[in-house]
Amino acid sequence: MTSGTDETAPPAGQDSRPAAEPDGRRHPWRAFRRWRHRRPFGAGIALALGGAEILLTQRASVSVILTAGADSLAGYVLPIIMLVCGLLIVFNPRQRLFYSVIGVLASLASWVTSNLGGFFVGMLLGLAGSSLAFGWIPDRPRRRRRWRRGHRPAENA
């Protein structure tokens, strides 16, 4: 080694971790992480957890239930809609705007129909998850700027 470089170091710009395990299998967590980062995962999970929390408070004892909406059909339908919209945001991110609007409306309607929106926790989780999904933008590669001939950006003088 006369050049002074380390022969075992990867070239610049490449990952130092192996692409596969020694027996040829890929690590499942790495694939899941890659899949998760390409979609509004946290937003969908928050909306689904909000719906699940409201459904669980529907099954609370009578002494805990605050409103008479526990026996109504809407008290069970709206949290199920929230749960389904949260899962659809995760598994179908192209339609996230529609699902997030439906999730916000269901979360707000749960205030009246489902024990104050699952004692505020489920409603707030649903609102936060829907808002995050609405604002999520998929990563896109940066576009290179093309300068027209003879036009340069203004320099600070």
N, C-alpha and C positions, 0 to 999 in steps of 0.2 A: 504494500500500500504506500506508494510513493506520492500519490496525488493529494493525500490528506483528507479524502472524503470517506465517509462511512459507507461501506458496500451494502449494509443491511438496511439503511434508511430508504424509505420510499421516495420516488422523484417528487419534485415540488408539485403541489396541487392534487396529490393522490392521498387517499385515506390510508392510514397505517394499520387499520384493523383488517383482519382477513375477511374476504368476501363470504367464505363458507367455513363451516366447522371442519376439523380434520377428516371426518368420515364423508364429507361431501354435502352435508345438509346445511341449509341456510338457517340462521337463528330466527325463530318465529317472532320474538319481540321486536326485532329490527324491522321486519316486514309490517308488523302491526303499527309501529311508530310511524313508518313511512305512510301507511294508509290513513292513519289518524290525522296527520299534519296536512293532508290534502282536502280536508273537509271541516265544517264547523262542529267539531266533535264536542267540545265543552258546552257550546250553546245548546245543542240537541240533548245532551245528557241533563243539563240543568232544567230544560223544559220538561223532559220526561220525568225527572225526579220530582218536579213540582206537581205534575199530575198524579204521580204515585203517592205523594204525601197527602194530597187532598183526598184520594181514594181511601187511604188508611184512616184519616180522621172521620170519614163517613162511617166507619165501623167502630167508632169509639162508643163508650157507654152513654146511656141516656143522660146521666148527670153532667157529662162533659159537653154534650152537644148544645150549642148556643142558639141555633135557629131551627125553625121547623122544616127547613129545606132538606133535611137529611133523608126523608122518605120520598122526596120527589124524584122524578126521572131525570130531570136536568142536573140534580146533584151528583148523579153517577155518570151521566153522559159527558158533561164538560171535562171532568178529569181524564176520562178515557180519550177524548179528543186531544187533550194536551199531551197525553202519553204517546199517542199515535203520531202526532205532529212532531214531537221530539225525536222519535225513532226515524221518521221519514226525513227529517233534516239531516240526520247522520248518514242514512243510507242512500238518499237521493238529494245531494246538495244543490243540484241545478235548479230545483224548484223551491229553494229555501225562502225566497221572498213571500210566496203564497203561504207556505206552512207557517212562517213566522207571524204573518198578519193574523191567520186563524188562531195561532197560539196566544197572541196578545188578547184577542177578543174573548177567547175561552178563559184566559186567566182573569180578565176583568169581570167577566160574567160570573166567575166562581165566587166573587165577593158576596153576591146576593144568594146564590143557590147552594153553596157548600161550606157552611160554618165559617163565614168570614174568610173565604179563600183558603181553607185549611189552617185557620188561625194565623193568617198573614204569611206564613212561611211558604206554603205551596204557591200562593199567588205571586209573591215576590220572586221566587225561583222561576216561575213561568214567565213573568215579565222580563226578568234579566236574561234568561235564555233566549226568548224571542227577540229581544233587542240586539243581543250579540249576533244571532243568526241573520237578522236583517242587515246589520252593518258589516258582516263578513265578506271579504273579497278574496277570491282565489288568487294564489301567487301566479304571477306571469313573468316570463323572462323579460329583462329590461330591453327596451328597444334602443338601438343605436341611433343617435341623432345624425341625420344627414344634412350637411350644410350645403346650401345652394352655392353655385359657383359665384365667387366674388362677394359673398355675404359671410361675415364673421360675427361672432357675438361681441357686443360692446364691452370694451375693457374698462375697468375702473380707472379713471384718470385722477 
